[in-house]
Amino acid sequence: MASSAPAPSWLRAPADPNALTPQVWPEGAHRDDAGRLVVGGVDAVALARDFGTPLYVVDEQVARSRAARTLAAFEAAAASVGTQVTVYYAGKAFLSGAVVRWMTEAGLSIDVCTGGELAVALAAGAEPARLGFHGNNKSVGEIERAVAAGVGTIVIDSEIEIERVADAAARAGIRQRVRLRVNSGVHASTHEFLATAHEDQKFGVSLDHAVELGERIRSRPSLDFVGLHCHIGSQIFDSAGFAESAERLLAAHAELSRTAPVPELNLGGGFGIAYTSADEPEPIERIALGIAQAVAEGCRANGVPVPRLAFEPGRSIIGPAGVTLYTVGTVKPVPLDGGVWRHYVSVDGGMSDNARTALYGADYSARIASRRSEAEPALVRVAGKHCESGDIVVDAEYLPHDVAPGDLLAVAATGAYCWSLSNNYNHVPRPPVVAVRDGVARVIVRGETESDLRARDADLDPAEPGRAGPAASATPTAVITVPTAAPDDEAPGVTE
């Protein structure tokens, strides 16, 4: 066997390349007697046969149980410091009608950040009062829709939004609950956090202006200021960054509390999950308790009561519940310097169904899902089918050396930000999402077809692929007329 390219320092060759790392794969995922991957009681071969690949698979029971566990963890932590908590599911991670129902039935509220997400949450039956509305550039129309719908809390992200939300609420004749998003200067990541005076980012307002803007919000009769909000990052494995951020926010919270009560403090989300065997996030119970204790200590230091807390987890709930199935198309050993080889395993999806590797350099774990192999592990790179050298699904992983065309490949922890970021690059249709539970699979988001893509093209007739047809819309189209030799005093014209 040709020697493989060097693996990244965190990746270790497994004794068994068929084994499923427990913290990475959905709870209960296993191989059956035939060696097939089973998720939610349904085997991968049956899923691929019935729904095709690529295919997003979400274990409904895992999603529901993680939602319930998260809520219980934060409720217990809040109670330990004498307060209560609201937990919002961050819809940006993955939102569909089914997911909204799973989350609300588990007792969570829903966080949305666009008119589209708001529409899905409402259509799925979410109670408007249990919705939070985020966004750094909410349009006036979106704000008016949120106010009219009775959205529980709107997060004001900039100074200009104070007037926009206040005016919309005044026109509607209501008093709208709002939070003010603040940059605490703390940016947390997986293994460390940085504390700086200011953050150079598009979200929120400077901590230096939090009190001033909070008082300005209070001056508007149509607004009900309920507290500050902060989000410090993503893929955070412990409570240290949240504790540092809370300490900074509570100084502003205390100053605002001197003129009127500030009932809430929202510390956002960003709780991490295990994408690989090297990832070891702390249990959510420990993180929740650590944050609650830090808030209580900060409140004592500032002489204010502990406010009601709020959090916005998304990835940590839905991410581990998801698996994506692919079919292997080609396997290509590529020679590198030093007499080593990198094995490229190309699949029938890629950056159109998982953009995170290309966008963020994200790492993932993969396994052959259709069989068990006795072959030795080989270091591979799982590539997509798109016309980009950066179209990588899994940058480095060990798979059995006999991985071959036709094998099903499963990539774990894809429940968050994969479907949400999916796209039609190279005119590839987006895959369906299938929920599995107790041996039953059902489509919760329909996949696209090539006909769907053509139907959006105004110059193509979906009934006759490849032929130009009349525009589907009656909307007038501007036609640019460029004469071959226009006089000097006559410019090319635009005709309607």
C-alpha positions as CSV (number, residue, x, y, z in Angstrom):
1,M,0.0,0.0,0.0
2,A,1.4,3.4,-0.9
3,S,2.2,5.6,2.1
4,S,-0.4,8.3,2.8
5,A,0.1,12.0,3.1
6,P,0.8,13.2,6.6
7,A,-2.4,13.7,8.7
8,P,-3.1,16.9,10.6
9,S,-1.8,16.7,14.2
10,W,-5.2,16.3,15.8
11,L,-6.2,13.3,13.6
12,R,-5.2,9.8,14.8
13,A,-5.4,6.7,12.7
14,P,-8.3,4.6,14.2
15,A,-7.8,1.0,15.2
16,D,-11.1,0.3,13.4
17,P,-12.1,2.7,10.6
18,N,-15.7,1.4,10.8
19,A,-16.1,2.6,14.4
20,L,-18.4,5.5,15.2
21,T,-17.1,8.0,17.7
22,P,-19.9,8.3,20.3
23,Q,-19.7,12.1,20.8
24,V,-19.7,12.8,17.0
25,W,-22.5,10.5,15.7
26,P,-26.2,10.8,16.7
27,E,-27.0,9.0,19.9
28,G,-28.1,5.5,19.1
29,A,-26.4,5.4,15.7
30,H,-24.9,2.0,15.1
31,R,-24.1,-0.6,12.5
32,D,-26.5,-3.5,11.9
33,D,-25.5,-7.1,11.4
34,A,-24.8,-6.4,7.7
35,G,-22.5,-3.5,8.6
36,R,-24.8,-0.8,7.5
37,L,-25.1,2.5,9.4
38,V,-28.4,2.8,11.2
39,V,-29.8,6.2,12.3
40,G,-33.1,6.6,14.0
41,G,-33.8,2.9,13.3
42,V,-33.4,3.3,9.6
43,D,-30.4,1.9,7.7
44,A,-28.4,4.1,5.3
45,V,-28.9,1.8,2.3
46,A,-32.7,2.0,2.6
47,L,-32.5,5.7,2.9
48,A,-30.4,6.1,-0.2
49,R,-32.6,3.7,-2.1
50,D,-35.8,5.5,-1.2
51,F,-34.7,9.2,-1.3
52,G,-31.4,9.2,-3.3
53,T,-28.2,11.0,-2.4
54,P,-27.0,13.4,-1.4
55,L,-29.4,13.3,1.5
56,Y,-29.7,15.2,4.7
57,V,-30.9,12.9,7.5
58,V,-32.0,14.2,10.9
59,D,-32.7,12.0,13.9
60,E,-35.9,13.5,15.3
61,Q,-35.6,11.9,18.7
62,V,-32.0,13.2,19.1
63,A,-33.1,16.7,18.2
64,R,-36.0,16.6,20.6
65,S,-34.0,15.2,23.5
66,R,-31.2,17.7,23.0
67,A,-33.7,20.5,23.1
68,A,-35.3,19.2,26.3
69,R,-31.9,18.6,27.9
70,T,-30.7,22.1,27.0
71,L,-33.8,23.7,28.5
72,A,-33.6,21.6,31.6
73,A,-29.9,22.5,32.0
74,F,-30.5,26.3,31.8
75,E,-33.6,26.1,34.0
76,A,-31.7,24.3,36.7
77,A,-28.8,26.7,36.5
78,A,-31.0,29.7,36.6
79,A,-32.9,28.3,39.6
80,S,-29.6,27.8,41.4
81,V,-29.0,31.6,41.4
82,G,-32.6,32.5,42.1
83,T,-33.9,33.5,38.7
84,Q,-35.6,32.1,35.6
85,V,-34.6,31.7,31.9
86,T,-35.9,31.8,28.4
87,V,-34.2,29.5,25.9
88,Y,-34.6,30.3,22.2
89,Y,-33.8,27.9,19.5
90,A,-31.6,29.8,16.9
91,G,-33.5,29.1,13.7
92,K,-30.5,30.1,11.5
93,A,-28.9,26.7,12.3
94,F,-31.7,24.9,10.5
95,L,-35.4,25.9,10.3
96,S,-38.3,24.0,8.9
97,G,-41.9,23.5,10.0
98,A,-41.1,20.2,11.6
99,V,-38.1,21.7,13.5
100,V,-40.2,24.6,14.8
101,R,-42.7,22.1,16.2
102,W,-40.1,19.9,17.7
103,M,-38.5,22.9,19.5
104,T,-41.8,24.5,20.7
105,E,-43.1,21.2,21.9
106,A,-39.9,20.8,24.0
107,G,-40.6,24.2,25.6
108,L,-38.2,26.4,23.7
109,S,-39.0,29.7,22.1
110,I,-37.7,30.5,18.5
111,D,-35.2,33.0,17.4
112,V,-35.5,34.3,13.8
113,C,-33.4,36.8,11.9
114,T,-35.2,37.5,8.6
115,G,-38.8,37.8,7.3
116,G,-38.5,34.4,5.7
117,E,-37.6,32.7,9.0
118,L,-40.4,34.7,10.7
119,A,-42.8,33.4,8.1
120,V,-41.8,29.8,8.6
121,A,-42.0,30.0,12.4
122,L,-45.5,31.6,12.2
123,A,-46.7,29.1,9.6
124,A,-45.5,26.2,11.7
125,G,-47.7,27.5,14.6
126,A,-45.1,29.1,16.8
127,E,-46.7,31.5,19.3
128,P,-45.7,35.0,18.2
129,A,-45.0,36.1,21.8
130,R,-42.4,33.4,22.0
131,L,-40.4,34.7,19.0
132,G,-37.3,36.8,19.1
133,F,-36.3,38.8,16.0
134,H,-32.6,39.4,15.2
135,G,-30.7,40.9,12.3
136,N,-28.2,43.7,11.6
137,N,-30.2,45.1,8.7
138,K,-33.9,44.4,9.3
139,S,-35.9,46.2,6.7
140,V,-38.7,48.6,7.6
141,G,-41.1,46.1,6.1
142,E,-39.7,43.2,8.2
143,I,-39.9,45.3,11.3
144,E,-43.5,46.2,10.6
145,R,-44.4,42.6,9.9
146,A,-42.8,41.5,13.2
147,V,-44.7,44.2,15.1
148,A,-47.9,43.4,13.4
149,A,-47.5,39.7,14.1
150,G,-47.0,40.3,17.8
151,V,-43.3,39.1,18.0
152,G,-42.3,38.9,21.6
153,T,-39.0,40.7,21.4
154,I,-37.1,42.5,18.7
155,V,-33.4,42.9,19.1
156,I,-32.3,46.4,18.2
157,D,-28.9,46.1,16.5
158,S,-28.0,49.7,15.7
159,E,-28.9,53.2,16.6
160,I,-31.0,53.8,13.5
161,E,-33.2,50.8,14.5
162,I,-34.4,52.5,17.6
163,E,-36.4,55.0,15.5
164,R,-37.5,52.4,13.0
165,V,-38.9,50.0,15.6
166,A,-40.4,52.8,17.7
167,D,-42.1,54.3,14.7
168,A,-43.5,50.9,13.6
169,A,-44.8,50.1,17.1
170,A,-46.3,53.6,17.4
171,R,-48.2,53.2,14.1
172,A,-49.4,49.8,15.3
173,G,-50.5,51.3,18.6
174,I,-48.5,48.9,20.7
175,R,-45.6,49.0,23.1
176,Q,-43.0,46.7,21.6
177,R,-40.6,44.7,23.8
178,V,-37.0,45.2,22.7
179,R,-33.4,44.3,23.6
180,L,-30.2,46.1,22.7
181,R,-27.4,44.1,21.1
182,V,-24.1,45.1,22.5
183,N,-20.5,44.1,21.6
184,S,-18.9,43.3,24.9
185,G,-15.4,43.2,23.4
186,V,-15.2,39.4,24.1
187,H,-14.8,37.1,21.1
188,A,-14.8,33.4,22.1
189,S,-13.9,30.5,19.9
190,T,-13.5,26.8,20.4
191,H,-10.4,26.8,22.6
192,E,-9.8,30.4,23.6
193,F,-11.3,33.8,23.8
194,L,-10.0,37.3,23.2
195,A,-11.0,40.3,25.3
196,T,-10.5,43.6,23.5
197,A,-11.8,47.2,23.9
198,H,-13.9,47.1,20.7
199,E,-15.0,44.6,18.1
200,D,-14.8,45.3,14.4
201,Q,-17.9,43.6,13.2
202,K,-21.3,44.4,11.7
203,F,-23.5,43.3,14.6
204,G,-24.5,45.3,17.7
205,V,-23.4,48.6,19.2
206,S,-20.3,49.5,21.3
207,L,-20.4,48.7,25.0
208,D,-19.3,52.3,25.5
209,H,-22.7,53.5,24.1
210,A,-24.9,50.8,25.7
211,V,-26.2,53.0,28.5
212,E,-26.8,56.0,26.3
213,L,-28.7,54.0,23.7
214,G,-30.6,52.1,26.4
215,E,-31.9,55.4,27.8
216,R,-32.8,56.6,24.4
217,I,-34.9,53.4,23.9
218,R,-36.6,54.1,27.2
219,S,-37.4,57.6,26.0
220,R,-39.7,56.3,23.3
221,P,-43.2,55.5,24.6
222,S,-43.8,52.8,22.1
223,L,-40.7,50.8,23.2
224,D,-40.4,48.5,26.3
225,F,-36.7,48.1,27.0
226,V,-36.2,44.7,28.6
227,G,-32.4,44.3,28.6
228,L,-29.1,43.9,26.9
229,H,-28.1,41.2,24.5
230,C,-24.7,39.9,23.5
231,H,-23.3,37.1,21.3
232,I,-19.6,36.4,21.6
233,G,-19.0,33.7,19.0
234,S,-19.5,30.1,17.9
235,Q,-18.3,26.6,18.7
236,I,-17.6,27.5,22.3
237,F,-16.7,24.6,24.5
238,D,-16.9,26.1,28.0
239,S,-18.3,29.0,30.0
240,A,-15.2,31.1,30.4
241,G,-15.9,33.5,27.5
242,F,-19.5,33.9,28.6
243,A,-18.3,34.7,32.1
244,E,-16.0,37.4,30.9
245,S,-18.6,38.9,28.6
246,A,-21.3,38.9,31.4
247,E,-18.9,40.7,33.8
248,R,-18.5,43.5,31.2
249,L,-22.2,43.7,30.3
250,L,-23.3,43.8,33.9
251,A,-21.6,47.1,34.5
252,A,-23.8,48.7,31.9
253,H,-26.8,46.7,33.1
254,A,-26.2,48.0,36.6
255,E,-25.9,51.6,35.4
256,L,-29.2,51.3,33.5
257,S,-30.8,49.7,36.5
258,R,-30.2,52.9,38.6
259,T,-32.9,54.7,36.6
260,A,-35.4,51.9,36.0
261,P,-35.5,48.1,36.3
262,V,-33.7,46.0,33.6
263,P,-35.5,42.7,33.9
264,E,-33.5,40.5,31.5
265,L,-30.0,39.7,30.2
266,N,-29.5,37.7,27.0
267,L,-26.1,36.1,26.6
268,G,-26.7,34.6,23.2
269,G,-25.6,31.2,22.0
270,G,-22.6,29.6,20.3
271,F,-22.3,26.4,22.3
272,G,-20.1,24.0,20.5
273,I,-20.4,20.4,19.4
274,A,-18.0,17.6,18.5
275,Y,-17.3,17.4,14.8
276,T,-14.3,15.1,15.2
277,S,-12.8,12.8,17.8
278,A,-10.5,15.7,18.9
279,D,-13.5,17.8,20.0
280,E,-14.5,17.7,23.7
281,P,-17.1,20.3,24.6
282,E,-18.1,20.4,28.2
283,P,-21.6,19.1,29.0
284,I,-24.3,21.7,28.6
285,E,-25.2,21.4,32.3
286,R,-21.7,22.4,33.3
287,I,-21.6,25.3,30.9
288,A,-25.1,26.6,32.0
289,L,-24.2,26.4,35.6
290,G,-20.8,28.2,35.1
291,I,-22.6,31.0,33.2
292,A,-25.3,31.4,35.9
293,Q,-22.8,31.5,38.7
294,A,-20.7,34.1,36.9
295,V,-23.8,36.3,36.3
296,A,-24.8,36.0,40.0
297,E,-21.3,36.9,41.1
298,G,-21.3,39.9,38.8
299,C,-24.7,41.0,40.0
300,R,-23.5,40.9,43.6
301,A,-20.4,42.9,42.7
302,N,-22.6,45.6,41.0
303,G,-25.3,45.6,43.7
304,V,-28.2,44.5,41.4
305,P,-30.6,41.6,41.5
306,V,-30.0,38.7,39.2
307,P,-32.1,39.3,36.1
308,R,-34.0,36.8,34.1
309,L,-31.6,35.1,31.7
310,A,-32.0,34.2,28.0
311,F,-29.9,32.1,25.7
312,E,-30.0,31.2,22.0
313,P,-28.6,27.7,21.2
314,G,-29.0,26.3,17.8
315,R,-26.0,24.2,16.5
316,S,-25.7,22.5,19.9
317,I,-29.3,21.2,19.6
318,I,-29.7,20.3,15.9
319,G,-26.1,19.8,14.8
320,P,-25.4,16.4,16.3
321,A,-28.8,15.1,15.1
322,G,-27.8,15.4,11.5
323,V,-26.0,13.1,9.1
324,T,-25.5,13.6,5.3
325,L,-25.3,10.6,3.0
326,Y,-23.4,10.6,-0.3
327,T,-22.5,8.1,-3.0
328,V,-18.8,7.7,-3.8
329,G,-18.2,8.4,-7.5
330,T,-14.4,8.2,-7.9
331,V,-11.4,7.4,-5.8
332,K,-8.2,9.0,-7.0
333,P,-4.7,8.5,-5.4
334,V,-2.7,11.7,-6.0
335,P,1.1,11.6,-5.7
336,L,2.6,14.3,-3.5
337,D,6.2,15.3,-2.8
338,G,8.3,12.8,-0.8
339,G,6.7,9.7,-2.2
340,V,3.4,10.0,-0.4
341,W,-0.1,9.9,-1.7
342,R,-3.3,11.6,-0.9
343,H,-6.4,9.6,-1.7
344,Y,-9.3,11.8,-3.0
345,V,-12.7,10.3,-2.5
346,S,-15.2,12.3,-4.6
347,V,-18.9,12.2,-3.8
348,D,-22.1,13.4,-5.5
349,G,-22.5,16.5,-3.4
350,G,-20.1,19.1,-2.0
351,M,-20.0,22.8,-1.3
352,S,-23.6,23.1,-2.5
353,D,-24.9,21.0,0.4
354,N,-22.1,21.8,2.9
355,A,-20.4,25.1,2.4
356,R,-18.8,25.2,5.9
357,T,-15.5,23.5,4.9
358,A,-14.9,25.9,2.1
359,L,-16.1,28.9,4.1
360,Y,-14.5,28.2,7.5
361,G,-12.1,25.4,7.0
362,A,-14.5,23.3,9.2
363,D,-13.5,19.7,10.0
364,Y,-15.9,16.7,9.8
365,S,-15.9,13.0,10.4
366,A,-16.9,10.4,7.8
367,R,-17.6,6.7,7.6
368,I,-18.5,4.2,4.9
369,A,-22.2,3.7,5.6
370,S,-23.2,0.8,3.4
371,R,-20.9,-1.9,4.6
372,R,-18.2,-2.9,7.1
373,S,-14.6,-3.3,5.8
374,E,-11.7,-5.2,7.1
375,A,-9.2,-3.1,5.1
376,E,-6.5,-1.0,6.8
377,P,-7.3,2.7,7.3
378,A,-6.0,5.1,4.7
379,L,-5.9,8.9,5.0
380,V,-8.3,10.4,2.5
381,R,-9.8,13.8,1.5
382,V,-13.5,13.7,0.7
383,A,-14.1,16.1,-2.3
384,G,-17.3,17.3,-3.9
385,K,-18.3,17.4,-7.5
386,H,-18.2,21.1,-8.1
387,C,-15.9,23.0,-10.4
388,E,-13.8,24.4,-7.5
389,S,-10.5,23.2,-6.1
390,G,-11.7,24.3,-2.7
391,D,-14.8,22.1,-2.9
392,I,-13.9,19.8,0.0
393,V,-16.4,18.1,2.3
394,V,-14.0,16.4,4.7
395,D,-10.4,17.7,4.6
396,A,-8.8,14.8,6.4
397,E,-10.2,11.5,7.5
398,Y,-9.3,7.8,7.8
399,L,-11.4,5.4,5.8
400,P,-10.9,1.8,4.9
401,H,-8.3,1.6,2.1
402,D,-10.8,-0.3,-0.1
403,V,-13.3,2.6,-0.3
404,A,-14.7,2.4,-3.8
405,P,-17.1,3.9,-6.3
406,G,-20.7,3.0,-5.3
407,D,-20.0,3.0,-1.5
408,L,-22.3,5.1,0.6
409,L,-20.5,7.7,2.7
410,A,-21.9,9.3,5.8
411,V,-20.7,12.6,7.2
412,A,-21.7,13.3,10.8
413,A,-22.8,16.4,12.7
414,T,-24.3,18.1,9.7
415,G,-27.6,19.1,11.2
416,A,-26.6,22.8,11.6
417,Y,-25.7,25.2,8.9
418,C,-25.5,22.7,6.0
419,W,-29.1,22.9,4.7
420,S,-29.2,26.5,5.8
421,L,-26.2,27.4,3.7
422,S,-27.1,25.1,0.8
423,N,-27.0,26.6,-2.7
424,N,-27.3,25.8,-6.4
425,Y,-23.7,26.3,-7.5
426,N,-23.1,24.6,-10.9
427,H,-26.9,24.2,-11.1
428,V,-26.9,21.3,-8.6
429,P,-30.4,20.8,-7.0
430,R,-30.5,21.0,-3.2
431,P,-31.1,17.7,-1.5
432,P,-34.2,16.8,0.6
433,V,-34.2,16.6,4.4
434,V,-35.5,13.4,5.9
435,A,-36.4,12.9,9.5
436,V,-36.0,9.5,11.0
437,R,-37.5,8.1,14.2
438,D,-38.3,4.7,15.5
439,G,-37.5,3.0,12.1
440,V,-39.7,5.4,10.1
441,A,-38.3,8.0,7.6
442,R,-40.3,11.0,6.2
443,V,-39.4,14.0,4.1
444,I,-39.6,17.3,6.1
445,V,-38.0,19.5,3.4
446,R,-38.5,18.5,-0.2
447,G,-35.5,18.3,-2.5
448,E,-35.1,20.2,-5.7
449,T,-35.0,18.8,-9.2
450,E,-33.4,20.2,-12.3
451,S,-36.9,21.1,-13.5
452,D,-37.2,23.3,-10.4
453,L,-34.0,25.1,-11.4
454,R,-35.2,25.6,-14.9
455,A,-38.6,26.8,-13.8
456,R,-36.9,29.8,-12.1
457,D,-35.2,30.8,-15.3
458,A,-37.5,33.2,-17.1
459,D,-36.0,32.4,-20.5
460,L,-36.5,28.7,-20.3
461,D,-39.6,26.7,-20.8
462,P,-39.7,24.0,-18.1
463,A,-41.9,21.8,-20.4
464,E,-39.2,21.8,-23.1
465,P,-35.7,21.5,-21.5
466,G,-33.0,23.3,-23.5
467,R,-35.3,25.5,-25.5
468,A,-35.9,29.2,-25.0
469,G,-39.5,30.0,-24.2
470,P,-41.6,32.9,-23.3
471,A,-40.9,34.6,-20.0
472,A,-43.1,33.2,-17.2
473,S,-43.7,36.6,-15.8
474,A,-45.6,39.5,-17.2
475,T,-43.3,41.9,-15.6
476,P,-42.1,44.5,-18.1
477,T,-38.4,44.0,-19.1
478,A,-36.1,46.8,-20.0
479,V,-34.4,46.2,-23.3
480,I,-31.1,47.9,-24.1
481,T,-30.9,49.0,-27.7
482,V,-27.4,49.7,-29.0
483,P,-27.2,51.1,-32.5
484,T,-24.2,50.0,-34.5
485,A,-23.3,53.6,-35.3
486,A,-25.0,56.2,-33.2
487,P,-24.6,59.8,-34.1
488,D,-22.4,61.9,-31.8
489,D,-25.4,63.7,-30.3
490,E,-27.5,60.6,-29.9
491,A,-26.8,58.1,-27.1
492,P,-28.0,54.5,-27.2
493,G,-31.5,54.4,-25.8
494,V,-33.5,52.3,-23.4
495,T,-36.9,51.2,-24.5
496,E,-39.6,49.7,-22.2
